[in-house]
Amino acid sequence: MENIAFLPIAPEIAALAGAVIVLMSAAALGQERREWGVAGAVALLVAVALSVLQWLRLDSLESARELAFSARGVTSAVQNPMVVMDRFSAVVGVAVYLVAFLALVGNWRLVETLSERGAEYLALVLLSAAGLHMMVISSNLVLLFMGLETASIALYVIAGFTRTERNSDESALKYFLLGSFASAIFIYGVALVYAGTGSISIYGSAGIRQFFSTQPVAVLDVGILLTGIALIIVGLAFKVTAAPFHQWAPDVYQGAASGSVSLMAAGVKVAAVGALIRLLMGAFGTRIDDWAPLLAILAAASVVIGTIGAIGQRDLKRMLAYSGVAHAGFMLTAFVAGGVAIPSILFYLFTYVIALVGAFTITGIVSGVGSGSSAFDDYKGLNERSPWVAGTLAVFMLGLGGIPFFSGFVGKFAVFTQAISVGYLWLVIVALVASIAGLFFYLRVVVLMYFEDSALAEAPGTATAAPRMTGGSGSVVLGTAALTILLGVVPWPLLNLLRFVL
Amino acid sequence: MSFPTLAVMVLLPTLAALVVALVPKRRPELVYPLSLTLSFLPLAMVGYVLWEFEVGAPGYQFTQQVLWFEPLGISWNVGVDGISLLLLVLTAILFPLSIAASKSVAKNQKMYMVAMLLLETGMLGVFVALDLLLFFAFFEITLVPMYLLIGIWGSGNRVYAALKFVLYTALGSALMLTGIIWLGAITGTFDFTQILDATITPTQQAWLFLGFGIAFAVKVPIFPFHTWLPDAHTEAPTAGSVLLAGVLLKLGTYGFIRFNLTLFPDAAVRFAPWLASLAVIGIIYGAAVAIVQPDVKRLVAYSSVSHLGFIILGIFAMTSQGITGGVIQMVNHGLSTGALFLLVGMIYERRHTRLIADYGGIAKVMPVFAGLFLFSVFASAGLPGLNGFIGEFKILLGSYLRFPVAAVVAAGGVILAAVYLLWAYERVFTGPIVHKENSKLIDLDRREILIIAPLVALIVFLGVYPKPALDRIEPAVEEVLERIEQATDYTVPEFGTPEDLANVGGGQ
């Protein structure tokens, strides 16, 4: 027993234990109890705390810090480690579990309305969170795949959870079919990489990283390896909703209950970008010249297709789905700079999901947590009905749009600086023009809320007359809005912190 | 560390906005007096800066540099020279007047005032920023409150105008941001004063000049980037039009002097003939279109296109007189066009129409209004003895040295300006009263006269005695020109001595 270090997997243990406890006690004591929600939230908070503990423990483990992205700490001496614990996995863990926590608390009403199935829902949330983090702590590619599947399958079920809505069924089925397809592509890529390198472990003395740094170039079986890397990128591009692998996102987000989309959109994005960083910078870092052009094309395609797609939308959730494609593209632009870009990418990622969770929470407030669509009509004249809801949504829109003094601007600046530093000027120009075009649809939401009169009188829809924040959703929305402004004005504490990841 | 004067000056309006935002909902009557009072605080700070500013001292004053974020090289780096000083004064004067003119805003007045005060922070910030990213941040943030001002409190086609305004200017700034990041990658810093010492190759300069130049050209606006301006000016509420014309457009001309001329001298020399040509086209085109406008506000808007053409011509003549004239004309245009927009707003509040055809002969019922309007028209047309004359004269003088043909054609614009302004005056104010609604119009009350009075005083002051302003501008302009001469083989053409020219301009 003493050979096993539990700390690297402690957050997963907390989340999974929470899931088991909730399910078991619900079976014994009945589903309809609010305590299960509290238990789930507590489990997620414990996971956050354990991730923080990992970070702090790493500080005392090491004194020297080299400027390379490598896994260090408890597993580095092993030949084929299964998991790694480094500052990167710790900080992504904080983000994943925190997003899950905010998604849960911000949509507390969903847990209440699900009543007899509330415990199941909570178990699925905890399960998917654990799976998502597993993608980032895995050193073993098969374990990474298992994390991906654990999270995905839980999320497929969540997407179809509101069985009474027809869109929800469509959403779940579409998500499942396309998701499985992407998983298959990913695992095929892993198989090819295994064939090329003889290893399925990223780190360790027999790992892929070691293989690339010791083998002379001529020995590398380039065809198989490059195909493998490309397939792995495609598989993960599906999860980060990079174009052209993004088509599922708008339908799935629109079909799933508003209250569950935060996790689906933000949580998955954090983990998938994290896994992409782990694989590209960690495992295939030395092959950057091979994959960087591919990433640049993916990035350019994503910002252009995402932006154009978002312009035509009449539903806030669909609009956010397409804007998420563009944001994935913005993050991918920095990948071309290699490992040094990781803090910038993470900063962008975190500020993006903070604003995204806030915005999705508002779709739950305005259109109802159980409802699928969140049509623009619901937002007409919102300022007069609920000035606080309108004000915070305006903050999120300005943040996502990248207006100075909001977090999105600093994030964009950080990633574009990285891309320019390695000479990808064309990519940055494409991205900047797209980001300006993006202002069009972010500001249109502001137009709806502030410039137009309420449409509810003519067409009473699902929206309530005057959406109110509850304790849970209110604190999530106000907290994320405050962070969106704060990280735009004083970004350096977070940026400095993230630099320790290197 | 010395007292952070400029930081306080820039942040005061934001603090004021917070105070106004905290006014409870059931006391809406407090919003207007409170905002008006608070808007005098930045003016007091600018007054202090103006007082303490050392005339003729080289470089920037009141400088303050605090490292904001080291890994990205962003710093809070501010300072004032003679050019920015005058624009600060203009900004700080126009804001209280615009707020005073917004007493009758009915819809959500609190939010309106908050937007106005936040806008002031952005505009003051632009003129003091000496860090490229800080500059960009302030430059870009002004869009948001202006967008709200046009979109919420505008008239008629406001949503379209607001969006057009934002997208045009934002597209320009995207190119500038690319330029800024690239410049940062080349020189390793965003600090303006450090970039001055860096070497940038002519090819790089040309691209950077274009990147920055398009952003500023949209803002100014230089023909053919001007199409957003008539819409935005016309649909904006009175205060919005005043600030758009008075200050926001100057962000572009200021940017040209501060960045394009100073940082990329080689490219500036190369592109100057092109910009001068576009400026002349803008002067004539703007004036010609203004003549046929049926809408008073649109007429003033197009007159701005023409006037701003003069400023660009002066700047890219790259002579001492030209640039000095351009800078003083920025202030003059802010004062006279500001006064015109305020006056148009006052008559609009009474009759709710801006069409020239709906008026006629109203000088009989509103003599004070007519007098002030005629005065502003004269100032705008450049009547000797009023401020516009000094600026236009210096610009024409300066540009004649470099581009004689352009100067001659541009002088035609001065005549056209007299045509469209005086003809509009004639149709609105003189003759018999055609529409009987106009016979009951009430003349300006004391508050309205008080709003216009400071502008009238400044117009006369700068027209009769521009020396204090010129003394502050000229050293800064000389520094810019010296830098261009050092960096390129361009020599500034001159005739006579600067003292002679100051005298020609109506000085001592």
Interface residues (C-beta under 8 A of the other chain):
Chain A: L398 I403 P404 F405 F409 F413 A414 F416 T417 I420 S421 L425 V428 I429 L432 V433 S435 I436 A437 L439 F440 L443 R444 V446 V447 Y450 F451 E452 P491 W492 L495 N496 R499
Chain B: W68 F69 E70 P71 L72 L133 F136 A137 F138 E140 I141 L143 V144 Y147 L148 G151 I152 R158 V159 A162 L163 V166 L167 A170 L171 S173 A174 L175 L177 T178 I181 W182 G184 A185
